[in-house]
């Protein structure tokens, strides 16, 4: 089904793995198109309640595939497609997915690959991971959503330092600056990430998705406007089976069994 991705399921948790190890999972047109399709399918699958994005072969993603950019038009299998447009849509779609997402990073996350990790809700990294906002190192400003995502994830000053200097950050430095949520030994990364994803997948999926949407869009509204949006979201949650189960569990003093509906 996919040439450049590996898809896994672990109960209600899905895994989308970039699988171009020979190119350090660089985001060429082919893999970007496949990622957009896989993310869309994950969003449409009601049985999937949390999503992990990762990369195979010792890298998360090296960013844009500059070798592909250098191809002559007659050698390019996608001559009529715009990589920038496709990659921007990919970042938007990952960020807007109405389910919790975790970037599982083992190795390098660079440029647009870093932006894709930032577009997830959480970032779990191995202790050998490295992070570079590589745009400024080639005299370019970040252009795949990084200037919007980095300040929201890290805070403005840390984001400016990371982008302005082009520094290489280790996993520990990334953790200290809130670029990543958690650092594990490389051998434990998948089990730690999956355990957290399973915790998220066991929650009330509709309520989590709406909370995510509300938080992501909160910067564009006043407090009173946000409260109106919260009331509207609450009406949707109030009609769900998970809300009824949550109330019943609270009254019965037991752990709720949410089904994501």
ABEGO torsion letter per residue (X at the ends): XBAABBBBBBEABBBBBBBBAAAGGBBBAAAAAAAAAAAAAAAABAABABBBBBBBGGBABAEBBAAAAABBAAABABAABBAAAAAAAAAAAAAABABBBBBBBBEBBBEAAAAAAAABABBBBBAABBBBBAAAAAGBBBAAGAAAAAAAAAEAAAAAAAAAAGBBBBAAAAAAAGABABBBBAAAAAAAAAAAAAAAAABBAAAAAAAAAAAAAAAABBAAAAAAAAAAAAAAAAABAAAAAAAAAAAAGBBBBBAGX
